[in-house]
Amino acid sequence: MQVIFQLHVANVKKRNLRQNLKMSEIKTNEYWINLWLEGSTQFHLEKMHSSLENHLEKFIAGRKGIKIFFPLCGKTVDMKILADQGHHIVGVDVAERAFREFFADQNLEYTEEPLKNIDGKLFQAMDGRIRLYCMDIYLFTKEMEGKFNAIWDRASLVAINVEDRIKYAQLIKNLMFPDCRYIVAAMQYDINQCTGPPYSMTENDIKNLYPNCTIEEFDQHDRSYLFKHRGLNNMMEIMYLLQPKTNSETI
Ligand SMILES: C[S@@+](CC[C@H](N)C(=O)[O-])C[C@H]1O[C@@H](n2cnc3c(N)ncnc32)[C@H](O)[C@@H]1O
């Protein structure tokens, strides 16, 4: 009996260790590049994100021809839709395949050129309205494209390694104009049942990353179907609008 109990304890310990290792597993740029090369891009949405479509005014706020940033953009169709509405799009993603697929899917001609002083390439639609940087997001700086009036962050902040959240938030804060409207889609689920990416993110996590921004929840979606196969019962996508506080010296 004693031996069986000890074996059981050893197995539980092994399982917990495996789970902890899994939770802290760092996803490298090669991991993402390979997902694109394998076509394992189930995160991609064929249509405009419904929160963007239904709450577009929260994002655009009546402004014309604004600069919109798409960190970790993949090949999201939202970039083309907003460019067609007269806005200027800048995206960053490390996977070149994502950009080639984007321009092919959207039937757009483009140019590509190597970046100066940084390992990466700039892909650009012929009318210059969509500029996509193929590079590590952490090397992107405001010297490259200036600041932005709006930032669309879907499957981005929640996709990065949890250890990198502060570094990522600092980069985003450097890119925000005082009138910036920043939308974050946060995935929320029980982290004891499953691990990311996408990594679970609470409203408090966002507040801690962006203390000088107001935060408003404005929409939510039940995405439980996405991770059922990984043993997760419930996963919500909660949409937040962040804006720099007016009295704040720095964002
Ligand atoms: C889950 S996907 C989301 C893509 C897009 N936001 C969407 O909604 O479809 C995350 C993207 O981040 C990119 N990525 C991950 N780490 C990156 C990094 N350090 N620098 C640039 N891109 C990165 C991946 O190549 C991938 O396309």
The ligand as a Tripos MOL2 file, in Angstrom:
@<TRIPOS>MOLECULE
LIG
   27    29     1     0     0
SMALL
NO_CHARGES

@<TRIPOS>ATOM
      1 C1         -1.2420   34.4880  -33.0040 C.3       1 LIG1
      2 S1         -0.5460   35.2850  -34.3660 S.3       1 LIG1
      3 C2         -1.6570   36.6490  -34.5800 C.3       1 LIG1
      4 C3         -1.5640   37.3430  -35.8960 C.3       1 LIG1
      5 C4         -2.5460   38.5050  -36.0820 C.3       1 LIG1
      6 N1         -2.4530   39.4710  -35.0090 N.3       1 LIG1
      7 C5         -3.9570   38.0090  -36.2340 C.2       1 LIG1
      8 O1         -4.8530   38.4740  -35.5060 O.co2     1 LIG1
      9 O2         -4.1990   37.1440  -37.0970 O.co2     1 LIG1
     10 C6          0.9140   36.0220  -33.6810 C.3       1 LIG1
     11 C7          1.8560   36.5750  -34.7340 C.3       1 LIG1
     12 O3          2.9780   37.1540  -34.0820 O.3       1 LIG1
     13 C8          4.1370   36.9350  -34.8540 C.3       1 LIG1
     14 N2          5.2710   37.0630  -33.9100 N.ar      1 LIG1
     15 C9          5.4910   36.3430  -32.7780 C.ar      1 LIG1
     16 N3          6.5800   36.7820  -32.1240 N.ar      1 LIG1
     17 C10         7.0600   37.8310  -32.8400 C.ar      1 LIG1
     18 C11         8.1640   38.7360  -32.6740 C.ar      1 LIG1
     19 N4          9.0030   38.6250  -31.6270 N.pl3     1 LIG1
     20 N5          8.3340   39.7130  -33.5820 N.ar      1 LIG1
     21 C12         7.5040   39.8350  -34.6550 C.ar      1 LIG1
     22 N6          6.4410   38.9940  -34.8690 N.ar      1 LIG1
     23 C13         6.2300   38.0110  -33.9820 C.ar      1 LIG1
     24 C14         3.9300   35.5480  -35.4510 C.3       1 LIG1
     25 O4          4.6770   35.3270  -36.6260 O.3       1 LIG1
     26 C15         2.4080   35.5450  -35.6980 C.3       1 LIG1
     27 O5          2.0950   35.9080  -37.0130 O.3       1 LIG1
@<TRIPOS>BOND
     1     1     2 1
     2     2     3 1
     3     2    10 1
     4     3     4 1
     5     4     5 1
     6     5     6 1
     7     5     7 1
     8     7     8 2
     9     7     9 1
    10    10    11 1
    11    11    12 1
    12    11    26 1
    13    12    13 1
    14    13    14 1
    15    13    24 1
    16    14    15 ar
    17    14    23 ar
    18    15    16 ar
    19    16    17 ar
    20    17    18 ar
    21    17    23 ar
    22    18    19 1
    23    18    20 ar
    24    20    21 ar
    25    21    22 ar
    26    22    23 ar
    27    24    25 1
    28    24    26 1
    29    26    27 1
@<TRIPOS>SUBSTRUCTURE
     1 LIG1         1 GROUP 0 **** ****
